[in-house]
Amino acid sequence: MAAAGGRLSRSASVSELVERARDGQARAVARLISLVEDESPQLRDVAAELAPYTGNAIVIGITGSPGVGKSTSTSALVRAYRAQGKRVGVLAVDPSSPFSGGALLGDRIRMQDHATDSGVFIRSMSSRGHLGGLSWASPQALRVLDGAGFDVVLIETVGVGQAEVEIASMADTTLVLLAPGMGDGIQAAKAGILEVADIFVVNKADRDGADNVVRDLRNMLGLGGRHSDAGAWRPSIVKTIAEKEQGVDDVIEAIAAHRDWMVSHGELERRHKARAAGEVVAIAMGTLREKMREMEGHASLSKLADSIVTGTSDPYVAADLLVAELASAD
């Protein structure tokens, strides 16, 4: 229904955007993700419109140290999935602003081979200083691509800090890329990526030392960890030369095998629920932070601060009182 002046109402305009996105219109998908990144007031409408269509995409996380060939591997996977007739979305989380050029015109130039393919949508998102390597908006952007009907969503991280851990919480299957000659064996042990990897991809396998990386991985997998539990998934190790698109089909097969295992063991449902729970907590925390900011300079907060200074109370009691006041205000 049109609003006054012939303009579409907020809900109607969002509904139209979602319909266009599901029809494969890249501009509509891009606009929905922009609403996410801009923290638009329309996000509630967006989430409500997308909800009936979500939960179908295969979500694959791709991470690893800089220089292992993440973008090249992502591009090769896009091409392989497109050959199967699947719509593919890519979220490439970048340390710099997506509007400045940055990696989109640098490391990710290879992915622009798919720019004219209507079955591929690529979005470079800024991590905005988030040390985990994932943009705070990534879960909501993932929801947009899932709801828009993409069969596969690839999430490529900057591969720094705790990115490996964070991407595992978002992805159905996490690929950890390594390459010979980069000290990845030591880094794997230090970063704890053995605990989050579902599939190890040893890229640049035509280089000397690739077999050593595979051997080191097998040895470390034999040392224990969650993968050694009875009935647990044991990560596959696949060698690739992504630049030549060699071994990519083996990666696709490993992803399919992991998904089959997750479905048969109830792990896929568990991961989906955990992802949804994390999303709910993140939104709730954002709401609470906003309410806390509104309390700054408020008389009640000043009174609580005075009680701490005078020694008649302590910070924990004051915090409990503040939380109680926030709750009662609702």
Secondary structure by P-SEA (a helix, b strand, c coil): cccccccccaaaaaaaaaaaaaaccaaaaaaaaaaaaacccaaaaaaaaacccccccbbbbbbbcccccaaaaaaaaaaaaaaabbbbbbbbbccccccccccccccccccccccccccbbbbbbbccccccccccaaaaaaaaaaaacccbbbbbcccccaaaaaaaacccbbbbbbbcccaaaaaaaaacccccccbbbbccccccaaaaaaaaaaaaaaccccccccccccbbbbbbccccccaaaaaaaaaaaaaaaaaaaaaaaaaaaaaaaaaaaaaaaaaaaaaaaaacccaaaaaaaaaaaaccccaaaaaaaaaaaaaaac
